[in-house]
Amino acid sequence: MSKRFNFDVVNFSLDQIGEMSTEELYRQITIVKRMIRESRTLGRQTISHEVEYCYLDHERQMRHRRTGNNFTGGN
């Protein structure tokens, strides 16, 4: 049985992103990166996923600066 990949973009508000735990933030970044990769493989548009990635990654960068944490997520 084939597993269908869901390409729907989940748009988080800035408040929702700010309220995410660091673990959840990295999980969402990983999910969006996978959606971009899978969409490109299938020749689909990736712009909306890329925009969402930018918002999530910006939050990651801001947290990194505030905490001085060197963890980059590994993906």
mmCIF file of the N, C-alpha and C atoms, coordinates in Angstrom:
data_MODEL
# 
_entry.id   MODEL 
# 
loop_
_atom_site.group_PDB 
_atom_site.id 
_atom_site.type_symbol 
_atom_site.label_atom_id 
_atom_site.label_alt_id 
_atom_site.label_comp_id 
_atom_site.label_asym_id 
_atom_site.label_entity_id 
_atom_site.label_seq_id 
_atom_site.pdbx_PDB_ins_code 
_atom_site.Cartn_x 
_atom_site.Cartn_y 
_atom_site.Cartn_z 
_atom_site.occupancy 
_atom_site.B_iso_or_equiv 
_atom_site.pdbx_formal_charge 
_atom_site.auth_seq_id 
_atom_site.auth_comp_id 
_atom_site.auth_asym_id 
_atom_site.auth_atom_id 
_atom_site.pdbx_PDB_model_num 
ATOM 1   N N  . MET A 1 1  ? 0.840  -1.172 0.000   1.00 0.00 ? 1  MET A N  1 
ATOM 2   C CA . MET A 1 1  ? 0.000  0.000  0.000   1.00 0.00 ? 1  MET A CA 1 
ATOM 3   C C  . MET A 1 1  ? 0.888  1.239  0.000   1.00 0.00 ? 1  MET A C  1 
ATOM 4   N N  . SER A 1 2  ? 0.606  2.175  -0.874  1.00 0.00 ? 2  SER A N  1 
ATOM 5   C CA . SER A 1 2  ? 1.380  3.397  -1.012  1.00 0.00 ? 2  SER A CA 1 
ATOM 6   C C  . SER A 1 2  ? 0.928  4.433  0.011   1.00 0.00 ? 2  SER A C  1 
ATOM 7   N N  . LYS A 1 3  ? 1.895  5.153  0.575   1.00 0.00 ? 3  LYS A N  1 
ATOM 8   C CA . LYS A 1 3  ? 1.580  6.220  1.517   1.00 0.00 ? 3  LYS A CA 1 
ATOM 9   C C  . LYS A 1 3  ? 1.600  7.545  0.762   1.00 0.00 ? 3  LYS A C  1 
ATOM 10  N N  . ARG A 1 4  ? 0.485  8.241  0.758   1.00 0.00 ? 4  ARG A N  1 
ATOM 11  C CA . ARG A 1 4  ? 0.392  9.522  0.055   1.00 0.00 ? 4  ARG A CA 1 
ATOM 12  C C  . ARG A 1 4  ? 0.978  10.612 0.926   1.00 0.00 ? 4  ARG A C  1 
ATOM 13  N N  . PHE A 1 5  ? 1.732  11.483 0.316   1.00 0.00 ? 5  PHE A N  1 
ATOM 14  C CA . PHE A 1 5  ? 2.349  12.601 1.015   1.00 0.00 ? 5  PHE A CA 1 
ATOM 15  C C  . PHE A 1 5  ? 1.414  13.793 0.956   1.00 0.00 ? 5  PHE A C  1 
ATOM 16  N N  . ASN A 1 6  ? 1.191  14.444 2.076   1.00 0.00 ? 6  ASN A N  1 
ATOM 17  C CA . ASN A 1 6  ? 0.307  15.602 2.148   1.00 0.00 ? 6  ASN A CA 1 
ATOM 18  C C  . ASN A 1 6  ? 1.127  16.862 1.869   1.00 0.00 ? 6  ASN A C  1 
ATOM 19  N N  . PHE A 1 7  ? 0.816  17.557 0.774   1.00 0.00 ? 7  PHE A N  1 
ATOM 20  C CA . PHE A 1 7  ? 1.566  18.738 0.381   1.00 0.00 ? 7  PHE A CA 1 
ATOM 21  C C  . PHE A 1 7  ? 0.907  20.033 0.823   1.00 0.00 ? 7  PHE A C  1 
ATOM 22  N N  . ASP A 1 8  ? -0.127 19.969 1.646   1.00 0.00 ? 8  ASP A N  1 
ATOM 23  C CA . ASP A 1 8  ? -0.794 21.179 2.104   1.00 0.00 ? 8  ASP A CA 1 
ATOM 24  C C  . ASP A 1 8  ? 0.164  22.006 2.956   1.00 0.00 ? 8  ASP A C  1 
ATOM 25  N N  . VAL A 1 9  ? 0.169  23.302 2.702   1.00 0.00 ? 9  VAL A N  1 
ATOM 26  C CA . VAL A 1 9  ? 1.026  24.212 3.457   1.00 0.00 ? 9  VAL A CA 1 
ATOM 27  C C  . VAL A 1 9  ? 0.304  24.595 4.734   1.00 0.00 ? 9  VAL A C  1 
ATOM 28  N N  . VAL A 1 10 ? 0.998  24.458 5.852   1.00 0.00 ? 10 VAL A N  1 
ATOM 29  C CA . VAL A 1 10 ? 0.448  24.900 7.124   1.00 0.00 ? 10 VAL A CA 1 
ATOM 30  C C  . VAL A 1 10 ? 1.073  26.248 7.424   1.00 0.00 ? 10 VAL A C  1 
ATOM 31  N N  . ASN A 1 11 ? 0.249  27.288 7.442   1.00 0.00 ? 11 ASN A N  1 
ATOM 32  C CA . ASN A 1 11 ? 0.749  28.632 7.705   1.00 0.00 ? 11 ASN A CA 1 
ATOM 33  C C  . ASN A 1 11 ? 0.544  28.958 9.181   1.00 0.00 ? 11 ASN A C  1 
ATOM 34  N N  . PHE A 1 12 ? 1.654  29.147 9.874   1.00 0.00 ? 12 PHE A N  1 
ATOM 35  C CA . PHE A 1 12 ? 1.598  29.514 11.281  1.00 0.00 ? 12 PHE A CA 1 
ATOM 36  C C  . PHE A 1 12 ? 1.648  31.029 11.406  1.00 0.00 ? 12 PHE A C  1 
ATOM 37  N N  . SER A 1 13 ? 0.926  31.557 12.392  1.00 0.00 ? 13 SER A N  1 
ATOM 38  C CA . SER A 1 13 ? 1.037  32.985 12.671  1.00 0.00 ? 13 SER A CA 1 
ATOM 39  C C  . SER A 1 13 ? 2.351  33.208 13.418  1.00 0.00 ? 13 SER A C  1 
ATOM 40  N N  . LEU A 1 14 ? 2.812  34.447 13.453  1.00 0.00 ? 14 LEU A N  1 
ATOM 41  C CA . LEU A 1 14 ? 4.042  34.752 14.180  1.00 0.00 ? 14 LEU A CA 1 
ATOM 42  C C  . LEU A 1 14 ? 3.895  34.420 15.663  1.00 0.00 ? 14 LEU A C  1 
ATOM 43  N N  . ASP A 1 15 ? 2.700  34.616 16.198  1.00 0.00 ? 15 ASP A N  1 
ATOM 44  C CA . ASP A 1 15 ? 2.449  34.264 17.606  1.00 0.00 ? 15 ASP A CA 1 
ATOM 45  C C  . ASP A 1 15 ? 2.565  32.759 17.820  1.00 0.00 ? 15 ASP A C  1 
ATOM 46  N N  . GLN A 1 16 ? 2.005  31.985 16.894  1.00 0.00 ? 16 GLN A N  1 
ATOM 47  C CA . GLN A 1 16 ? 2.093  30.524 17.017  1.00 0.00 ? 16 GLN A CA 1 
ATOM 48  C C  . GLN A 1 16 ? 3.547  30.058 16.944  1.00 0.00 ? 16 GLN A C  1 
ATOM 49  N N  . ILE A 1 17 ? 4.309  30.628 16.041  1.00 0.00 ? 17 ILE A N  1 
ATOM 50  C CA . ILE A 1 17 ? 5.722  30.254 15.922  1.00 0.00 ? 17 ILE A CA 1 
ATOM 51  C C  . ILE A 1 17 ? 6.470  30.615 17.198  1.00 0.00 ? 17 ILE A C  1 
ATOM 52  N N  . GLY A 1 18 ? 6.200  31.804 17.731  1.00 0.00 ? 18 GLY A N  1 
ATOM 53  C CA . GLY A 1 18 ? 6.861  32.242 18.953  1.00 0.00 ? 18 GLY A CA 1 
ATOM 54  C C  . GLY A 1 18 ? 6.527  31.386 20.162  1.00 0.00 ? 18 GLY A C  1 
ATOM 55  N N  . GLU A 1 19 ? 5.346  30.804 20.174  1.00 0.00 ? 19 GLU A N  1 
ATOM 56  C CA . GLU A 1 19 ? 4.914  29.982 21.296  1.00 0.00 ? 19 GLU A CA 1 
ATOM 57  C C  . GLU A 1 19 ? 5.372  28.527 21.196  1.00 0.00 ? 19 GLU A C  1 
ATOM 58  N N  . MET A 1 20 ? 5.902  28.121 20.031  1.00 0.00 ? 20 MET A N  1 
ATOM 59  C CA . MET A 1 20 ? 6.362  26.740 19.867  1.00 0.00 ? 20 MET A CA 1 
ATOM 60  C C  . MET A 1 20 ? 7.559  26.470 20.773  1.00 0.00 ? 20 MET A C  1 
ATOM 61  N N  . SER A 1 21 ? 7.598  25.256 21.276  1.00 0.00 ? 21 SER A N  1 
ATOM 62  C CA . SER A 1 21 ? 8.806  24.844 21.988  1.00 0.00 ? 21 SER A CA 1 
ATOM 63  C C  . SER A 1 21 ? 9.912  24.725 20.953  1.00 0.00 ? 21 SER A C  1 
ATOM 64  N N  . THR A 1 22 ? 11.141 24.738 21.413  1.00 0.00 ? 22 THR A N  1 
ATOM 65  C CA . THR A 1 22 ? 12.269 24.597 20.491  1.00 0.00 ? 22 THR A CA 1 
ATOM 66  C C  . THR A 1 22 ? 12.186 23.275 19.753  1.00 0.00 ? 22 THR A C  1 
ATOM 67  N N  . GLU A 1 23 ? 11.787 22.233 20.447  1.00 0.00 ? 23 GLU A N  1 
ATOM 68  C CA . GLU A 1 23 ? 11.639 20.917 19.821  1.00 0.00 ? 23 GLU A CA 1 
ATOM 69  C C  . GLU A 1 23 ? 10.596 20.953 18.713  1.00 0.00 ? 23 GLU A C  1 
ATOM 70  N N  . GLU A 1 24 ? 9.459  21.573 18.971  1.00 0.00 ? 24 GLU A N  1 
ATOM 71  C CA . GLU A 1 24 ? 8.401  21.676 17.970  1.00 0.00 ? 24 GLU A CA 1 
ATOM 72  C C  . GLU A 1 24 ? 8.858  22.536 16.788  1.00 0.00 ? 24 GLU A C  1 
ATOM 73  N N  . LEU A 1 25 ? 9.582  23.609 17.064  1.00 0.00 ? 25 LEU A N  1 
ATOM 74  C CA . LEU A 1 25 ? 10.093 24.469 16.003  1.00 0.00 ? 25 LEU A CA 1 
ATOM 75  C C  . LEU A 1 25 ? 10.991 23.676 15.056  1.00 0.00 ? 25 LEU A C  1 
ATOM 76  N N  . TYR A 1 26 ? 11.930 22.911 15.614  1.00 0.00 ? 26 TYR A N  1 
ATOM 77  C CA . TYR A 1 26 ? 12.823 22.110 14.775  1.00 0.00 ? 26 TYR A CA 1 
ATOM 78  C C  . TYR A 1 26 ? 12.059 21.013 14.026  1.00 0.00 ? 26 TYR A C  1 
ATOM 79  N N  . ARG A 1 27 ? 11.033 20.474 14.651  1.00 0.00 ? 27 ARG A N  1 
ATOM 80  C CA . ARG A 1 27 ? 10.220 19.458 13.986  1.00 0.00 ? 27 ARG A CA 1 
ATOM 81  C C  . ARG A 1 27 ? 9.506  20.060 12.782  1.00 0.00 ? 27 ARG A C  1 
ATOM 82  N N  . GLN A 1 28 ? 8.944  21.241 12.945  1.00 0.00 ? 28 GLN A N  1 
ATOM 83  C CA . GLN A 1 28 ? 8.244  21.905 11.843  1.00 0.00 ? 28 GLN A CA 1 
ATOM 84  C C  . GLN A 1 28 ? 9.211  22.300 10.725  1.00 0.00 ? 28 GLN A C  1 
ATOM 85  N N  . ILE A 1 29 ? 10.404 22.739 11.086  1.00 0.00 ? 29 ILE A N  1 
ATOM 86  C CA . ILE A 1 29 ? 11.414 23.065 10.074  1.00 0.00 ? 29 ILE A CA 1 
ATOM 87  C C  . ILE A 1 29 ? 11.730 21.822 9.253   1.00 0.00 ? 29 ILE A C  1 
ATOM 88  N N  . THR A 1 30 ? 11.909 20.692 9.922   1.00 0.00 ? 30 THR A N  1 
ATOM 89  C CA . THR A 1 30 ? 12.210 19.443 9.232   1.00 0.00 ? 30 THR A CA 1 
ATOM 90  C C  . THR A 1 30 ? 11.070 19.039 8.300   1.00 0.00 ? 30 THR A C  1 
ATOM 91  N N  . ILE A 1 31 ? 9.843  19.185 8.759   1.00 0.00 ? 31 ILE A N  1 
ATOM 92  C CA . ILE A 1 31 ? 8.674  18.838 7.949   1.00 0.00 ? 31 ILE A CA 1 
ATOM 93  C C  . ILE A 1 31 ? 8.610  19.714 6.702   1.00 0.00 ? 31 ILE A C  1 
ATOM 94  N N  . VAL A 1 32 ? 8.800  21.018 6.867   1.00 0.00 ? 32 VAL A N  1 
ATOM 95  C CA . VAL A 1 32 ? 8.710  21.934 5.730   1.00 0.00 ? 32 VAL A CA 1 
ATOM 96  C C  . VAL A 1 32 ? 9.840  21.671 4.740   1.00 0.00 ? 32 VAL A C  1 
ATOM 97  N N  . LYS A 1 33 ? 11.041 21.399 5.239   1.00 0.00 ? 33 LYS A N  1 
ATOM 98  C CA . LYS A 1 33 ? 12.155 21.083 4.346   1.00 0.00 ? 33 LYS A CA 1 
ATOM 99  C C  . LYS A 1 33 ? 11.853 19.826 3.534   1.00 0.00 ? 33 LYS A C  1 
ATOM 100 N N  . ARG A 1 34 ? 11.242 18.849 4.172   1.00 0.00 ? 34 ARG A N  1 
ATOM 101 C CA . ARG A 1 34 ? 10.878 17.624 3.453   1.00 0.00 ? 34 ARG A CA 1 
ATOM 102 C C  . ARG A 1 34 ? 9.824  17.919 2.387   1.00 0.00 ? 34 ARG A C  1 
ATOM 103 N N  . MET A 1 35 ? 8.841  18.764 2.726   1.00 0.00 ? 35 MET A N  1 
ATOM 104 C CA . MET A 1 35 ? 7.817  19.128 1.744   1.00 0.00 ? 35 MET A CA 1 
ATOM 105 C C  . MET A 1 35 ? 8.444  19.811 0.537   1.00 0.00 ? 35 MET A C  1 
ATOM 106 N N  . ILE A 1 36 ? 9.414  20.684 0.775   1.00 0.00 ? 36 ILE A N  1 
ATOM 107 C CA . ILE A 1 36 ? 10.095 21.366 -0.329  1.00 0.00 ? 36 ILE A CA 1 
ATOM 108 C C  . ILE A 1 36 ? 10.814 20.348 -1.204  1.00 0.00 ? 36 ILE A C  1 
ATOM 109 N N  . ARG A 1 37 ? 11.544 19.454 -0.563  1.00 0.00 ? 37 ARG A N  1 
ATOM 110 C CA . ARG A 1 37 ? 12.299 18.431 -1.296  1.00 0.00 ? 37 ARG A CA 1 
ATOM 111 C C  . ARG A 1 37 ? 11.362 17.543 -2.118  1.00 0.00 ? 37 ARG A C  1 
ATOM 112 N N  . GLU A 1 38 ? 10.286 17.063 -1.498  1.00 0.00 ? 38 GLU A N  1 
ATOM 113 C CA . GLU A 1 38 ? 9.331  16.187 -2.186  1.00 0.00 ? 38 GLU A CA 1 
ATOM 114 C C  . GLU A 1 38 ? 8.610  16.921 -3.318  1.00 0.00 ? 38 GLU A C  1 
ATOM 115 N N  . SER A 1 39 ? 8.251  18.181 -3.076  1.00 0.00 ? 39 SER A N  1 
ATOM 116 C CA . SER A 1 39 ? 7.565  18.964 -4.102  1.00 0.00 ? 39 SER A CA 1 
ATOM 117 C C  . SER A 1 39 ? 8.453  19.167 -5.313  1.00 0.00 ? 39 SER A C  1 
ATOM 118 N N  . ARG A 1 40 ? 9.717  19.486 -5.066  1.00 0.00 ? 40 ARG A N  1 
ATOM 119 C CA . ARG A 1 40 ? 10.653 19.659 -6.184  1.00 0.00 ? 40 ARG A CA 1 
ATOM 120 C C  . ARG A 1 40 ? 10.814 18.373 -6.968  1.00 0.00 ? 40 ARG A C  1 
ATOM 121 N N  . THR A 1 41 ? 10.879 17.252 -6.269  1.00 0.00 ? 41 THR A N  1 
ATOM 122 C CA . THR A 1 41 ? 11.025 15.958 -6.935  1.00 0.00 ? 41 THR A CA 1 
ATOM 123 C C  . THR A 1 41 ? 9.862  15.703 -7.885  1.00 0.00 ? 41 THR A C  1 
ATOM 124 N N  . LEU A 1 42 ? 8.669  16.128 -7.487  1.00 0.00 ? 42 LEU A N  1 
ATOM 125 C CA . LEU A 1 42 ? 7.472  15.901 -8.291  1.00 0.00 ? 42 LEU A CA 1 
ATOM 126 C C  . LEU A 1 42 ? 7.165  17.060 -9.246  1.00 0.00 ? 42 LEU A C  1 
ATOM 127 N N  . GLY A 1 43 ? 8.026  18.060 -9.266  1.00 0.00 ? 43 GLY A N  1 
ATOM 128 C CA . GLY A 1 43 ? 7.829  19.196 -10.164 1.00 0.00 ? 43 GLY A CA 1 
ATOM 129 C C  . GLY A 1 43 ? 6.744  20.157 -9.728  1.00 0.00 ? 43 GLY A C  1 
ATOM 130 N N  . ARG A 1 44 ? 6.450  20.192 -8.444  1.00 0.00 ? 44 ARG A N  1 
ATOM 131 C CA . ARG A 1 44 ? 5.404  21.085 -7.924  1.00 0.00 ? 44 ARG A CA 1 
ATOM 132 C C  . ARG A 1 44 ? 6.013  22.406 -7.469  1.00 0.00 ? 44 ARG A C  1 
ATOM 133 N N  . GLN A 1 45 ? 5.162  23.409 -7.342  1.00 0.00 ? 45 GLN A N  1 
ATOM 134 C CA . GLN A 1 45 ? 5.593  24.711 -6.836  1.00 0.00 ? 45 GLN A CA 1 
ATOM 135 C C  . GLN A 1 45 ? 6.018  24.594 -5.371  1.00 0.00 ? 45 GLN A C  1 
ATOM 136 N N  . THR A 1 46 ? 7.071  25.306 -4.997  1.00 0.00 ? 46 THR A N  1 
ATOM 137 C CA . THR A 1 46 ? 7.573  25.237 -3.619  1.00 0.00 ? 46 THR A CA 1 
ATOM 138 C C  . THR A 1 46 ? 7.556  26.586 -2.917  1.00 0.00 ? 46 THR A C  1 
ATOM 139 N N  . ILE A 1 47 ? 7.117  27.628 -3.592  1.00 0.00 ? 47 ILE A N  1 
ATOM 140 C CA . ILE A 1 47 ? 7.236  28.976 -3.041  1.00 0.00 ? 47 ILE A CA 1 
ATOM 141 C C  . ILE A 1 47 ? 6.538  29.117 -1.691  1.00 0.00 ? 47 ILE A C  1 
ATOM 142 N N  . SER A 1 48 ? 5.325  28.641 -1.563  1.00 0.00 ? 48 SER A N  1 
ATOM 143 C CA . SER A 1 48 ? 4.600  28.788 -0.289  1.00 0.00 ? 48 SER A CA 1 
ATOM 144 C C  . SER A 1 48 ? 5.292  28.031 0.831   1.00 0.00 ? 48 SER A C  1 
ATOM 145 N N  . HIS A 1 49 ? 5.881  26.876 0.515   1.00 0.00 ? 49 HIS A N  1 
ATOM 146 C CA . HIS A 1 49 ? 6.627  26.121 1.522   1.00 0.00 ? 49 HIS A CA 1 
ATOM 147 C C  . HIS A 1 49 ? 7.914  26.863 1.895   1.00 0.00 ? 49 HIS A C  1 
ATOM 148 N N  . GLU A 1 50 ? 8.553  27.470 0.895   1.00 0.00 ? 50 GLU A N  1 
ATOM 149 C CA . GLU A 1 50 ? 9.788  28.196 1.149   1.00 0.00 ? 50 GLU A CA 1 
ATOM 150 C C  . GLU A 1 50 ? 9.549  29.421 2.025   1.00 0.00 ? 50 GLU A C  1 
ATOM 151 N N  . VAL A 1 51 ? 8.429  30.099 1.806   1.00 0.00 ? 51 VAL A N  1 
ATOM 152 C CA . VAL A 1 51 ? 8.086  31.257 2.637   1.00 0.00 ? 51 VAL A CA 1 
ATOM 153 C C  . VAL A 1 51 ? 7.883  30.814 4.088   1.00 0.00 ? 51 VAL A C  1 
ATOM 154 N N  . GLU A 1 52 ? 7.160  29.728 4.273   1.00 0.00 ? 52 GLU A N  1 
ATOM 155 C CA . GLU A 1 52 ? 6.930  29.213 5.629   1.00 0.00 ? 52 GLU A CA 1 
ATOM 156 C C  . GLU A 1 52 ? 8.253  28.826 6.277   1.00 0.00 ? 52 GLU A C  1 
ATOM 157 N N  . TYR A 1 53 ? 9.130  28.197 5.498   1.00 0.00 ? 53 TYR A N  1 
ATOM 158 C CA . TYR A 1 53 ? 10.455 27.823 6.005   1.00 0.00 ? 53 TYR A CA 1 
ATOM 159 C C  . TYR A 1 53 ? 11.213 29.065 6.490   1.00 0.00 ? 53 TYR A C  1 
ATOM 160 N N  . CYS A 1 54 ? 11.132 30.151 5.733   1.00 0.00 ? 54 CYS A N  1 
ATOM 161 C CA . CYS A 1 54 ? 11.838 31.378 6.114   1.00 0.00 ? 54 CYS A CA 1 
ATOM 162 C C  . CYS A 1 54 ? 11.365 31.901 7.469   1.00 0.00 ? 54 CYS A C  1 
ATOM 163 N N  . TYR A 1 55 ? 10.060 31.880 7.702   1.00 0.00 ? 55 TYR A N  1 
ATOM 164 C CA . TYR A 1 55 ? 9.541  32.338 8.991   1.00 0.00 ? 55 TYR A CA 1 
ATOM 165 C C  . TYR A 1 55 ? 10.021 31.432 10.135  1.00 0.00 ? 55 TYR A C  1 
ATOM 166 N N  . LEU A 1 56 ? 9.964  30.133 9.912   1.00 0.00 ? 56 LEU A N  1 
ATOM 167 C CA . LEU A 1 56 ? 10.405 29.195 10.953  1.00 0.00 ? 56 LEU A CA 1 
ATOM 168 C C  . LEU A 1 56 ? 11.907 29.323 11.209  1.00 0.00 ? 56 LEU A C  1 
ATOM 169 N N  . ASP A 1 57 ? 12.680 29.447 10.147  1.00 0.00 ? 57 ASP A N  1 
ATOM 170 C CA . ASP A 1 57 ? 14.125 29.548 10.311  1.00 0.00 ? 57 ASP A CA 1 
ATOM 171 C C  . ASP A 1 57 ? 14.519 30.868 10.957  1.00 0.00 ? 57 ASP A C  1 
ATOM 172 N N  . HIS A 1 58 ? 13.797 31.922 10.670  1.00 0.00 ? 58 HIS A N  1 
ATOM 173 C CA . HIS A 1 58 ? 14.067 33.209 11.320  1.00 0.00 ? 58 HIS A CA 1 
ATOM 174 C C  . HIS A 1 58 ? 13.888 33.080 12.834  1.00 0.00 ? 58 HIS A C  1 
ATOM 175 N N  . GLU A 1 59 ? 12.824 32.421 13.241  1.00 0.00 ? 59 GLU A N  1 
ATOM 176 C CA . GLU A 1 59 ? 12.603 32.199 14.679  1.00 0.00 ? 59 GLU A CA 1 
ATOM 177 C C  . GLU A 1 59 ? 13.737 31.372 15.269  1.00 0.00 ? 59 GLU A C  1 
ATOM 178 N N  . ARG A 1 60 ? 14.189 30.349 14.544  1.00 0.00 ? 60 ARG A N  1 
ATOM 179 C CA . ARG A 1 60 ? 15.311 29.533 15.023  1.00 0.00 ? 60 ARG A CA 1 
ATOM 180 C C  . ARG A 1 60 ? 16.556 30.396 15.211  1.00 0.00 ? 60 ARG A C  1 
ATOM 181 N N  . GLN A 1 61 ? 16.829 31.259 14.250  1.00 0.00 ? 61 GLN A N  1 
ATOM 182 C CA . GLN A 1 61 ? 17.999 32.133 14.340  1.00 0.00 ? 61 GLN A CA 1 
ATOM 183 C C  . GLN A 1 61 ? 17.891 33.096 15.510  1.00 0.00 ? 61 GLN A C  1 
ATOM 184 N N  . MET A 1 62 ? 16.712 33.650 15.732  1.00 0.00 ? 62 MET A N  1 
ATOM 185 C CA . MET A 1 62 ? 16.526 34.590 16.846  1.00 0.00 ? 62 MET A CA 1 
ATOM 186 C C  . MET A 1 62 ? 16.724 33.884 18.189  1.00 0.00 ? 62 MET A C  1 
ATOM 187 N N  . ARG A 1 63 ? 16.211 32.675 18.299  1.00 0.00 ? 63 ARG A N  1 
ATOM 188 C CA . ARG A 1 63 ? 16.402 31.918 19.542  1.00 0.00 ? 63 ARG A CA 1 
ATOM 189 C C  . ARG A 1 63 ? 17.869 31.585 19.745  1.00 0.00 ? 63 ARG A C  1 
ATOM 190 N N  . HIS A 1 64 ? 18.548 31.262 18.661  1.00 0.00 ? 64 HIS A N  1 
ATOM 191 C CA . HIS A 1 64 ? 19.976 30.945 18.734  1.00 0.00 ? 64 HIS A CA 1 
ATOM 192 C C  . HIS A 1 64 ? 20.751 32.155 19.259  1.00 0.00 ? 64 HIS A C  1 
ATOM 193 N N  . ARG A 1 65 ? 20.424 33.323 18.762  1.00 0.00 ? 65 ARG A N  1 
ATOM 194 C CA . ARG A 1 65 ? 21.105 34.547 19.206  1.00 0.00 ? 65 ARG A CA 1 
ATOM 195 C C  . ARG A 1 65 ? 20.809 34.866 20.661  1.00 0.00 ? 65 ARG A C  1 
ATOM 196 N N  . ARG A 1 66 ? 19.557 34.642 21.075  1.00 0.00 ? 66 ARG A N  1 
ATOM 197 C CA . ARG A 1 66 ? 19.171 34.948 22.467  1.00 0.00 ? 66 ARG A CA 1 
ATOM 198 C C  . ARG A 1 66 ? 19.833 34.009 23.455  1.00 0.00 ? 66 ARG A C  1 
ATOM 199 N N  . THR A 1 67 ? 19.933 32.738 23.081  1.00 0.00 ? 67 THR A N  1 
ATOM 200 C CA . THR A 1 67 ? 20.436 31.747 24.031  1.00 0.00 ? 67 THR A CA 1 
ATOM 201 C C  . THR A 1 67 ? 21.906 31.422 23.841  1.00 0.00 ? 67 THR A C  1 
ATOM 202 N N  . GLY A 1 68 ? 22.462 31.762 22.687  1.00 0.00 ? 68 GLY A N  1 
ATOM 203 C CA . GLY A 1 68 ? 23.839 31.393 22.400  1.00 0.00 ? 68 GLY A CA 1 
ATOM 204 C C  . GLY A 1 68 ? 23.994 29.894 22.167  1.00 0.00 ? 68 GLY A C  1 
ATOM 205 N N  . ASN A 1 69 ? 22.883 29.216 21.918  1.00 0.00 ? 69 ASN A N  1 
ATOM 206 C CA . ASN A 1 69 ? 22.879 27.771 21.689  1.00 0.00 ? 69 ASN A CA 1 
ATOM 207 C C  . ASN A 1 69 ? 23.452 27.481 20.304  1.00 0.00 ? 69 ASN A C  1 
ATOM 208 N N  . ASN A 1 70 ? 24.409 26.580 20.212  1.00 0.00 ? 70 ASN A N  1 
ATOM 209 C CA . ASN A 1 70 ? 25.035 26.254 18.936  1.00 0.00 ? 70 ASN A CA 1 
ATOM 210 C C  . ASN A 1 70 ? 24.331 25.145 18.176  1.00 0.00 ? 70 ASN A C  1 
ATOM 211 N N  . PHE A 1 71 ? 23.236 24.621 18.697  1.00 0.00 ? 71 PHE A N  1 
ATOM 212 C CA . PHE A 1 71 ? 22.530 23.540 18.033  1.00 0.00 ? 71 PHE A CA 1 
ATOM 213 C C  . PHE A 1 71 ? 21.834 24.079 16.794  1.00 0.00 ? 71 PHE A C  1 
ATOM 214 N N  . THR A 1 72 ? 22.067 23.456 15.647  1.00 0.00 ? 72 THR A N  1 
ATOM 215 C CA . THR A 1 72 ? 21.485 23.927 14.390  1.00 0.00 ? 72 THR A CA 1 
ATOM 216 C C  . THR A 1 72 ? 20.396 23.010 13.871  1.00 0.00 ? 72 THR A C  1 
ATOM 217 N N  . GLY A 1 73 ? 20.110 21.939 14.539  1.00 0.00 ? 73 GLY A N  1 
ATOM 218 C CA . GLY A 1 73 ? 19.041 21.048 14.107  1.00 0.00 ? 73 GLY A CA 1 
ATOM 219 C C  . GLY A 1 73 ? 19.502 19.876 13.295  1.00 0.00 ? 73 GLY A C  1 
ATOM 220 N N  . GLY A 1 74 ? 20.706 19.933 12.754  1.00 0.00 ? 74 GLY A N  1 
ATOM 221 C CA . GLY A 1 74 ? 21.262 18.796 12.045  1.00 0.00 ? 74 GLY A CA 1 
ATOM 222 C C  . GLY A 1 74 ? 20.671 18.490 10.694  1.00 0.00 ? 74 GLY A C  1 
ATOM 223 N N  . ASN A 1 75 ? 19.687 19.281 10.220  1.00 0.00 ? 75 ASN A N  1 
ATOM 224 C CA . ASN A 1 75 ? 19.087 19.020 8.896   1.00 0.00 ? 75 ASN A CA 1 
ATOM 225 C C  . ASN A 1 75 ? 19.349 20.162 7.986   1.00 0.00 ? 75 ASN A C  1 
# 
